[in-house]
Amino acid sequence: MRLFALCAALTVAVSLLACGGGTPCTGADMKCVAVSDCAPDLGHLTSKGTCDSASQVCCVPVIKCPTENFSCCSATAQFRPNCDDGVLTCPTGQVQCM
């Protein structure tokens, strides 16, 4: 029984590490969905939670933030902003761009 519990705990820890660690995507109005189910007209990405699957993102309803009117850029790619606490923000290391 102890071995099973240890394996279960390690599985959860590895899943969180694979997806960036942090708080599970279980807060009010947050849900883990496929990337395609969190398109700008369906929801906003958020950094406030993580999902067990690398193929899913933590998504909040569109009413939680203003309309996305900018992108976030790194040196080599362009991304959608995060909706964190009602504000659209770029993740650390990225800057606002169009």
C-alpha positions in Angstrom: 0.0 0.0 0.0 2.8 2.4 0.8 4.4 1.7 -2.6 1.2 2.5 -4.3 0.8 5.8 -2.4 4.4 6.7 -3.2 3.9 6.0 -6.9 0.7 8.0 -7.0 2.5 11.0 -5.3 5.4 10.8 -7.7 3.0 10.7 -10.7 1.3 13.9 -9.6 4.7 15.6 -8.9 6.0 14.6 -12.3 2.8 15.8 -14.0 3.0 19.2 -12.4 6.7 19.5 -13.3 6.0 18.6 -16.9 3.3 21.3 -17.1 5.2 24.0 -15.2 4.3 23.1 -11.7 2.3 25.5 -9.5 -1.3 25.6 -8.6 -3.7 23.2 -10.2 -6.3 24.8 -12.6 -9.1 24.3 -10.2 -10.0 27.9 -9.1 -13.4 29.6 -9.7 -14.2 29.7 -13.4 -10.9 28.0 -14.3 -10.8 24.8 -16.3 -8.3 22.6 -18.2 -9.3 22.4 -21.9 -7.6 21.6 -25.2 -5.8 24.7 -26.7 -8.5 24.9 -29.4 -11.2 25.2 -26.8 -9.6 28.3 -25.4 -9.5 30.4 -28.6 -9.9 34.2 -28.0 -13.6 34.1 -28.6 -14.1 31.2 -26.2 -11.8 32.1 -23.3 -8.5 33.5 -22.0 -5.3 31.7 -21.1 -4.2 32.2 -17.5 -1.0 31.5 -15.6 -2.9 31.1 -12.4 -3.2 27.3 -12.7 -1.6 24.3 -14.4 -3.1 21.2 -16.0 -2.0 17.6 -15.7 -1.8 17.2 -19.5 0.7 19.1 -21.7 -2.0 19.1 -24.4 -4.3 21.2 -22.2 -4.2 24.8 -21.0 -5.8 26.5 -18.0 -8.6 28.7 -19.4 -11.0 31.3 -17.9 -14.2 32.7 -19.5 -13.9 35.7 -21.9 -15.9 37.9 -19.4 -13.0 37.7 -16.9 -10.7 40.1 -19.0 -11.0 42.7 -21.7 -10.8 41.7 -25.4 -7.4 40.6 -26.4 -6.0 43.5 -28.6 -2.3 42.7 -28.4 0.1 39.8 -28.5 3.1 39.0 -26.4 6.4 38.4 -28.2 9.7 36.8 -27.4 12.8 37.0 -29.6 11.5 34.2 -31.8 7.8 33.8 -31.4 4.4 35.5 -30.7 1.9 34.4 -28.0 -1.5 35.3 -26.6 -1.5 37.3 -23.3 -2.6 35.7 -20.0 -5.7 36.9 -18.2 -4.5 37.1 -14.6 -6.8 38.8 -12.0 -8.8 40.5 -14.6 -5.9 42.0 -16.4 -4.2 40.9 -19.7 -0.5 40.5 -19.1 2.5 39.1 -20.9 4.5 36.3 -19.2 7.9 37.1 -17.8 10.5 37.4 -20.6 7.9 38.5 -23.2 6.9 42.0 -24.2 3.7 43.4 -25.6 3.5 43.7 -29.3 0.9 43.6 -32.0 
